[in-house]
């Protein structure tokens, strides 16, 4: 650890990076009963901390490496960090990005003068191509996190935090993708203030560092979620794992709703829109504060970046209320008789209704999809459900049902005919590129009748798709083999209760 402290103190970052402020979050702090501070790495020239590690790596290259140029694989903030650093130092920079990368990110890298190579649908494919070009052209590969000079550059964030907050800090919360930022901050903070906890935060669907620490070795996740794309890493770095395993006090995971709520918290306090990965640490801080009501010092979260696609804001706004425990989603079955609809509305009283979907259905029962805005769902939800069930209504809480929140809430109103008893429901992630749907159709073949299709773009590299297929029982194994060969991540949602209530036969 001493070696890293020296490297961090000797890091060259301020030729391009800013010393960012440590801002108090007074609104959030008052709400959760803690002194909360946000380290504003969103204020860097590329709106991300990545400029620190990239520049510290490039500035230390020898003359031969500088003359040859550098290369990296990235679809996000690391790409911009390498591009800006190379421009400032007069170096050739080649950035390999997946073809699915949104144009806004491609243009941001091109702005800094880098050569862009678009290759492959995924980061893994782009990474392999970058290593191939590295060997062919004699370039120096700049790893986004698993490099001592990169780690040391990121560690300067920890130096600034301790300088800016000399009073006791109970815990510093750091987002983890590959682990470079967490390893750098922990190396410095734990050396100077061993009593201060350093806690990593990962998305629940991309927790590669947590899995590695629990297993005692690096593991490769089968797949990662894509909402917090800045930290969607399938395997922690070798050096970052070694440091994080030794130095981190804990790793907390946060789901999409909690991250969206944290994006809103940042906006309400400092009027800045953090990217999902940038608000991740604050989501972890809030979870820690709720689980540890007795605290002895301040809580600090690192806002790692603000490279947010504008069209993702719709999705964030939709999910923030649930993440703040201020909205619930319920499926309520009511008698299909005259006056039943009015009686149900009366039961809801003066509560604010955020969503209401109902359509007359044949038979003696109808299903209502309703969203309610509450002050504190944890306290208010149980009595609401109890009052509804007490009146004989069947109630299903869908507040945590991902398929219901992404797809079914927008599709209520049309049910499949009774003859579709062999329909199955699958949820996919499609790369956002021309031809993705046709590739899907070619992959599954012409043997299956498509009975349902719903697509939503969330401003990310991948879109979410819900597909219904009519598959006889004997054909299921053949379909699964076709889907596995296609390579798109998928989940079987046929048993999802929201589907059964609102869309099924």
C-alpha positions in Angstrom: 0.0 0.0 0.0 2.9 2.4 0.7 4.1 2.1 -2.8 0.7 3.1 -4.1 0.6 6.1 -1.8 3.9 7.3 -3.2 2.6 6.8 -6.8 -0.6 8.6 -6.0 1.2 11.6 -4.5 3.5 11.7 -7.5 0.7 11.4 -10.0 0.6 13.9 -12.9 -3.0 14.8 -13.3 -3.5 18.5 -13.0 -2.1 19.4 -16.4 -5.6 18.4 -17.6 -7.7 17.5 -14.6 -9.5 19.9 -12.2 -9.5 19.7 -8.4 -13.2 19.2 -8.0 -15.3 20.5 -5.1 -16.7 18.4 -2.3 -20.3 19.7 -2.1 -22.7 19.2 0.8 -26.0 17.6 -0.1 -28.2 19.4 2.4 -31.6 18.2 1.2 -30.7 14.6 1.1 -28.7 14.9 4.3 -31.6 16.4 6.1 -33.9 13.6 4.9 -31.7 10.7 6.0 -30.2 12.4 9.1 -26.5 12.5 8.0 -23.9 15.0 6.8 -23.6 13.9 3.2 -21.0 15.2 0.7 -20.6 14.6 -3.0 -17.2 14.6 -4.7 -18.0 16.3 -8.0 -16.0 14.4 -10.6 -18.7 15.3 -13.1 -17.0 18.7 -13.3 -13.9 17.4 -15.1 -13.3 18.5 -18.7 -14.7 15.2 -19.9 -17.4 15.1 -17.2 -15.7 12.1 -15.6 -12.8 11.1 -13.3 -11.3 9.0 -16.1 -9.2 11.9 -17.3 -7.0 11.5 -14.2 -5.8 7.9 -14.7 -5.6 8.2 -18.5 -3.4 11.3 -18.4 -1.1 9.9 -15.7 -0.6 6.8 -17.8 0.2 8.7 -21.0 2.4 11.3 -19.5 4.7 8.6 -18.2 5.3 6.8 -21.5 8.8 6.8 -22.8 9.8 8.5 -26.0 9.4 5.4 -28.2 5.9 4.7 -26.9 4.9 8.3 -27.4 6.1 8.2 -30.9 4.1 5.0 -31.7 0.9 6.2 -30.2 -1.7 4.7 -27.9 -4.9 2.6 -28.3 -7.8 1.7 -26.0 -11.2 0.0 -26.2 -14.1 1.9 -24.7 -17.5 3.2 -25.5 -17.6 5.8 -22.8 -15.6 8.0 -20.4 -12.2 6.2 -20.7 -12.3 6.8 -24.4 -12.7 10.5 -23.8 -10.0 10.5 -21.2 -7.5 8.9 -23.5 -8.5 11.1 -26.4 -8.1 14.4 -24.5 -4.9 13.3 -22.8 -3.4 12.3 -26.2 -4.4 15.6 -27.8 -2.8 17.5 -24.9 0.5 15.5 -25.2 0.5 15.5 -29.0 0.2 11.7 -29.3 -1.7 9.6 -31.8 -4.7 7.9 -30.2 -6.9 5.1 -31.6 -10.1 4.4 -29.9 -12.0 1.1 -30.7 -15.7 1.4 -29.9 -18.5 -1.1 -30.5 -20.7 -0.3 -33.5 -23.6 -0.1 -31.0 -22.1 3.0 -29.3 -24.6 5.9 -29.4 -23.5 8.7 -31.8 -23.3 11.2 -28.9 -20.4 9.2 -27.4 -18.7 8.7 -30.8 -18.8 12.5 -31.5 -17.5 13.3 -28.0 -14.4 11.2 -28.7 -14.0 12.6 -32.2 -14.1 16.1 -30.8 -10.8 15.5 -29.0 -9.1 14.4 -32.3 -8.8 10.7 -31.8 -9.0 8.1 -34.6 -12.2 6.0 -34.1 -12.6 2.4 -35.1 -16.1 1.0 -34.8 -16.0 -2.8 -34.5 -18.2 -5.5 -33.0 -21.6 -5.4 -31.2 -20.1 -5.6 -27.7 -17.2 -4.3 -25.6 -15.6 -7.7 -25.5 -15.4 -7.9 -29.3 -14.1 -4.3 -29.5 -11.5 -5.1 -26.8 -10.1 -8.1 -28.7 -9.9 -6.0 -31.9 -8.0 -3.3 -30.0 -5.4 -5.8 -28.8 -5.0 -7.0 -32.3 -4.4 -3.5 -33.6 -2.0 -2.9 -30.7 0.2 -5.8 -31.9 -0.1 -5.0 -35.6 0.8 -1.3 -35.3 3.1 -1.2 -32.2 0.7 0.9 -30.2 0.6 1.1 -26.4 -2.6 -0.2 -24.9 -4.1 2.0 -22.2 -6.2 -0.2 -19.9 -9.3 1.5 -18.4 -8.6 0.3 -14.8 -6.1 -2.6 -14.4 -2.8 -0.6 -14.6 -0.8 0.9 -11.7 -0.4 4.3 -13.3 -4.1 4.5 -14.1 -5.0 3.4 -10.5 -2.6 6.0 -9.1 -4.2 8.8 -11.2 -7.6 7.8 -9.9 -6.3 7.8 -6.4 -5.8 11.6 -6.5 -9.6 11.8 -5.9 -8.9 10.4 -2.4 -6.1 12.9 -1.7 -8.5 15.7 -2.5 -11.3 14.3 -0.3 -9.1 14.2 2.8 -7.7 17.7 2.1 -11.2 19.1 1.6 -12.7 17.4 4.6 -10.3 17.3 7.6 -13.2 16.4 10.0 -14.0 12.8 10.7 -15.4 10.8 7.8 -17.3 7.6 8.6 -17.3 6.2 5.1 -16.4 7.0 1.5 -18.6 5.4 -1.1 -17.0 4.6 -4.5 -18.6 3.2 -7.7 -16.9 0.0 -9.0 -16.7 -1.1 -12.6 -13.3 -2.7 -13.0 -12.2 -1.3 -9.7 -9.5 1.3 -10.6 -11.2 4.2 -8.8 -12.0 2.2 -5.7 -8.4 0.7 -5.6 -6.8 4.1 -5.9 -9.0 5.9 -3.3 -8.8 3.0 -0.9 -5.0 2.9 -1.1 -4.7 6.5 0.0 -7.6 6.8 2.4 -6.9 3.6 4.3 -3.2 4.6 4.7 -3.9 8.0 6.1 -7.2 7.4 7.9 -7.6 3.7 8.6 -10.6 4.3 10.7 -12.5 5.7 7.7 -14.5 3.0 5.9 -14.1 2.8 2.1 -17.1 1.0 0.6 -17.5 0.0 -3.0 -20.9 0.1 -4.7 -21.9 -2.0 -7.7 -25.1 -2.5 -9.7 -26.9 -5.6 -8.5 -26.8 -7.0 -12.1 -23.0 -6.2 -12.6 -21.4 -7.0 -9.2 -18.2 -8.6 -10.5 -16.0 -7.2 -7.7 -18.4 -8.4 -4.9 -18.5 -11.8 -6.5 -14.8 -12.0 -6.8 -14.2 -11.0 -3.1 -16.8 -13.5 -1.9 -15.2 -16.3 -4.1 -11.7 -15.4 -3.1 -10.7 -15.2 -6.8 -11.7 -13.3 -9.9 -14.8 -14.6 -11.6 -16.4 -13.9 -14.9 -20.1 -13.0 -14.8 -22.3 -14.7 -17.4 -23.8 -11.4 -18.2 -24.1 -7.9 -16.8 -27.0 -5.4 -16.8 -26.6 -2.4 -19.1 -28.4 0.4 -17.3 -25.3 1.7 -15.5 -23.2 1.1 -18.5 -20.2 2.9 -17.1 -19.6 0.1 -14.6 -21.0 -2.8 -16.5 -17.8 -5.0 -16.2 -18.0 -8.8 -16.3 -14.7 -9.4 -14.5 -12.8 -7.2 -12.0 -9.2 -6.4 -12.9 -6.3 -8.5 -11.5 -4.5 -5.7 -9.8 -7.7 -3.9 -8.8 -9.0 -7.1 -7.2 -5.9 -7.6 -5.2 -6.1 -4.0 -3.8 -9.9 -4.0 -3.3 -9.9 -7.4 -1.6 -7.3 -6.1 0.9 -8.6 -2.6 1.4 -12.3 -2.3 1.0 -14.5 -2.5 4.1 -17.5 -3.7 2.1 -19.2 -3.8 -1.3 -22.8 -2.8 -1.5 -25.1 -3.5 -4.5 -27.9 -1.2 -5.7 -30.7 -1.9 -8.2 -31.9 0.2 -11.1 -34.7 1.9 -9.1 -32.2 2.9 -6.3 -29.8 4.3 -8.9 -32.6 6.4 -10.5 -33.6 7.8 -7.2 -30.0 8.8 -6.5 -29.9 10.6 -9.9 -32.9 12.6 -8.7 -31.2 13.3 -5.4 -28.2 14.7 -7.1 -30.3 16.9 -9.3 -32.4 18.2 -6.4 -29.3 19.2 -4.4 -26.9 20.5 -7.0 -29.0 20.8 -10.2 -26.8 18.4 -12.1 -27.9 15.2 -13.9 -25.5 12.4 -13.1 -25.2 9.4 -15.3 -26.3 6.1 -13.7 -22.8 5.0 -12.9 -22.1 8.5 -11.5 -25.0 8.3 -9.1 -24.3 4.7 -8.1 -22.2 5.5 -5.1 -24.9 7.8 -3.7 -27.4 4.9 -3.9 -25.0 2.8 -1.9 -24.6 5.6 0.7 -28.3 5.8 1.2 -28.6 2.1 1.7 -25.8 2.2 4.2 -27.4 5.1 6.1 -30.7 3.3 6.3 -29.0 0.1 7.7 -26.7 2.1 10.1 -28.8 4.7 11.9 -26.1 5.4 14.5 -23.2 7.3 12.8 -20.1 9.0 14.0 -19.0 11.1 11.0 -19.8 12.4 7.5 -20.6 10.3 4.5 -18.9 11.0 1.2 -20.0 9.7 -2.2 -18.0 10.1 -5.4 -20.0 11.3 -8.3 -17.9 9.7 -11.0 -19.5 11.2 -14.1 -22.3 13.0 -15.9 -22.2 11.6 -19.5 -25.9 11.0 -19.6 -27.7 10.6 -22.9 -30.7 13.0 -22.8 -33.2 10.4 -24.0 -32.5 8.2 -20.9 -34.0 10.8 -18.6 -37.5 9.5 -19.4 -36.6 6.1 -18.0 -34.8 7.6 -15.0 -37.8 9.8 -14.1 -40.2 6.8 -14.4 -38.1 4.7 -12.0 -37.0 7.3 -9.5 -40.3 7.4 -7.6 -40.2 3.7 -7.0 -36.5 3.8 -6.0 -37.4 6.5 -3.4 -40.2 4.3 -2.1 -42.7 7.0 -3.1 -44.6 5.0 -5.7 -46.1 1.5 -5.8 -47.5 -0.5 -8.7 -50.4 -2.9 -8.0 -52.4 -5.3 -10.0 -55.9 -5.5 -8.4 -58.6 -7.9 -9.5 -62.1 -6.5 -9.1 -65.5 -8.0 -9.8 -66.7 -7.2 -13.3 -70.1 -5.9 -12.2 -71.8 -2.5 -12.4 -70.4 -0.1 -9.7 -67.3 -2.1 -9.0 -64.9 0.3 -10.8 -66.3 3.3 -8.9 -66.1 1.5 -5.5 -62.4 0.7 -6.2 -61.6 4.3 -6.9 -63.3 5.3 -3.6 -61.1 2.8 -1.7 -58.0 4.6 -3.0 -59.3 7.8 -1.5 -57.3 11.1 -2.0 -54.0 9.4 -2.8 -52.3 10.6 -6.0 -52.7 8.1 -8.8 -49.7 8.0 -11.1 -51.0 5.4 -13.5 -54.3 3.7 -14.1 -55.0 1.0 -16.8 -58.3 -0.7 -17.1 -60.3 -2.3 -19.8 -63.6 -4.2 -19.8 -63.0 -8.0 -20.1 -65.4 -10.8 -20.6 -66.1 -12.9 -17.5 -66.8 -12.0 -14.0 -63.4 -10.4 -13.1 -61.4 -7.5 -14.3 -57.8 -6.6 -13.7 -56.6 -3.0 -12.9 -53.0 -1.8 -13.2 -52.6 1.1 -10.8 -49.7 3.3 -9.6 -50.0 5.3 -6.4 -47.7 8.1 -5.2 -47.0 7.9 -1.5 -45.0 9.7 1.1 -43.2 6.6 2.3 -44.2 3.4 0.5 -42.5 1.2 3.2 -44.9 2.4 5.8 -48.0 3.2 3.7 -48.1 0.2 1.3 -49.0 -2.5 3.8 -52.2 -0.8 5.1 -53.3 0.0 1.5 -52.9 -3.6 0.4 -54.6 -4.8 3.6 -57.6 -2.5 3.1 -58.0 -3.7 -0.5 -57.7 -7.4 0.4 -60.1 -6.8 3.3 -62.8 -5.8 0.7 -62.3 -9.0 -1.1 -60.0 -7.7 -3.9 -57.1 -9.8 -5.0 -53.9 -7.7 -4.9 -50.5 -8.3 -6.5 -47.6 -6.0 -5.7 -45.6 -5.4 -8.9 -43.3 -2.6 -7.6 -40.3 -4.9 -7.9 -41.3 -6.7 -11.2 -38.9 -5.6 -13.9 -40.9 -6.9 -16.8 -44.1 -5.2 -15.5 -42.2 -1.9 -15.1 -40.4 -1.9 -18.4 -43.0 -3.5 -20.7 -46.4 -4.6 -19.4 -47.5 -1.3 -17.9 -47.5 0.1 -21.4 -49.4 -2.8 -22.9 -52.4 -3.3 -20.6 -55.6 -3.6 -22.6 -55.1 -6.4 -25.0 -55.4 -10.1 -24.1 -54.5 -13.1 -26.2 -57.3 -15.3 -27.4 -58.0 -18.6 -25.7 -56.4 -20.5 -28.6 -52.9 -19.3 -27.6 -52.3 -21.7 -24.9 -48.8 -22.6 -26.2 -47.6 -18.9 -26.1 -44.3 -18.3 -24.3 -43.0 -14.9 -23.3 -39.3 -14.0 -23.6 -37.4 -10.8 -22.5 -34.4 -9.8 -24.6 -31.7 -7.2 -24.8 -31.0 -6.2 -28.4 -28.0 -4.1 -29.5 -29.1 -0.7 -30.8 -28.0 -1.0 -34.4 -29.6 -1.4 -37.8 -30.5 -5.0 -38.6 -30.7 -6.2 -34.9 -34.4 -7.2 -35.2 -33.8 -8.9 -38.6 -31.0 -10.9 -37.1 -33.3 -12.0 -34.3 -35.9 -13.1 -36.7 -33.4 -15.0 -38.8 -32.0 -16.6 -35.7 -35.2 -17.9 -34.4 -36.3 -19.0 -37.9 -39.7 -19.2 -39.4 -41.0 -22.0 -37.3 -42.5 -19.9 -34.6 -45.4 -17.5 -34.8 -44.7 -14.2 -33.1 -47.7 -13.3 -31.0 -46.5 -10.3 -29.1 -43.7 -7.7 -29.5 -42.9 -4.6 -27.4 -39.7 -2.6 -27.7 -38.4 0.3 -25.6 -35.3 2.4 -26.3 -33.8 3.8 -23.1 -31.0 5.8 -24.7 -28.4 3.1 -24.1 -26.4 0.8 -26.3 -29.1 -1.9 -25.9 -32.9 -1.8 -26.1 -35.3 -4.0 -24.1 -37.6 -6.2 -26.0 -40.5 -8.4 -25.0 -41.5 -11.1 -27.4 -44.3 -13.7 -27.4 -43.8 -16.8 -29.5 -46.2 -19.7 -30.1 -44.2 -22.8 -29.4 -45.6 -26.3 -29.1 -44.3 -28.2 -26.1 -42.2 -30.5 -28.2 -40.4 -27.5 -29.8 -39.1 -25.8 -26.7 -35.6 -27.4 -26.7 -35.1 -26.6 -30.4 -36.0 -22.9 -29.8 -33.7 -22.6 -26.8 -30.8 -24.0 -28.9 -31.6 -21.3 -31.6 -31.7 -18.5 -29.0 -28.4 -19.6 -27.4 -26.8 -19.6 -30.9 -28.2 -16.1 -31.6 -26.3 -14.7 -28.6 -28.7 -12.1 -27.3 -29.2 -12.2 -23.5 -32.7 -13.4 -22.8 -35.0 -14.4 -19.9 -38.1 -16.6 -19.9 -41.0 -14.5 -18.5 -43.9 -16.9 -19.3 -44.6 -17.4 -15.6 -44.6 -13.7 -14.8 -47.8 -12.9 -12.9 -48.2 -9.5 -14.6 -48.2 -11.2 -18.0 -50.8 -13.8 -16.8 -53.1 -11.0 -15.5 -53.0 -8.5 -18.3 -51.7 -10.1 -21.5 -52.0 -13.9 -21.4 -54.7 -16.1 -22.9 
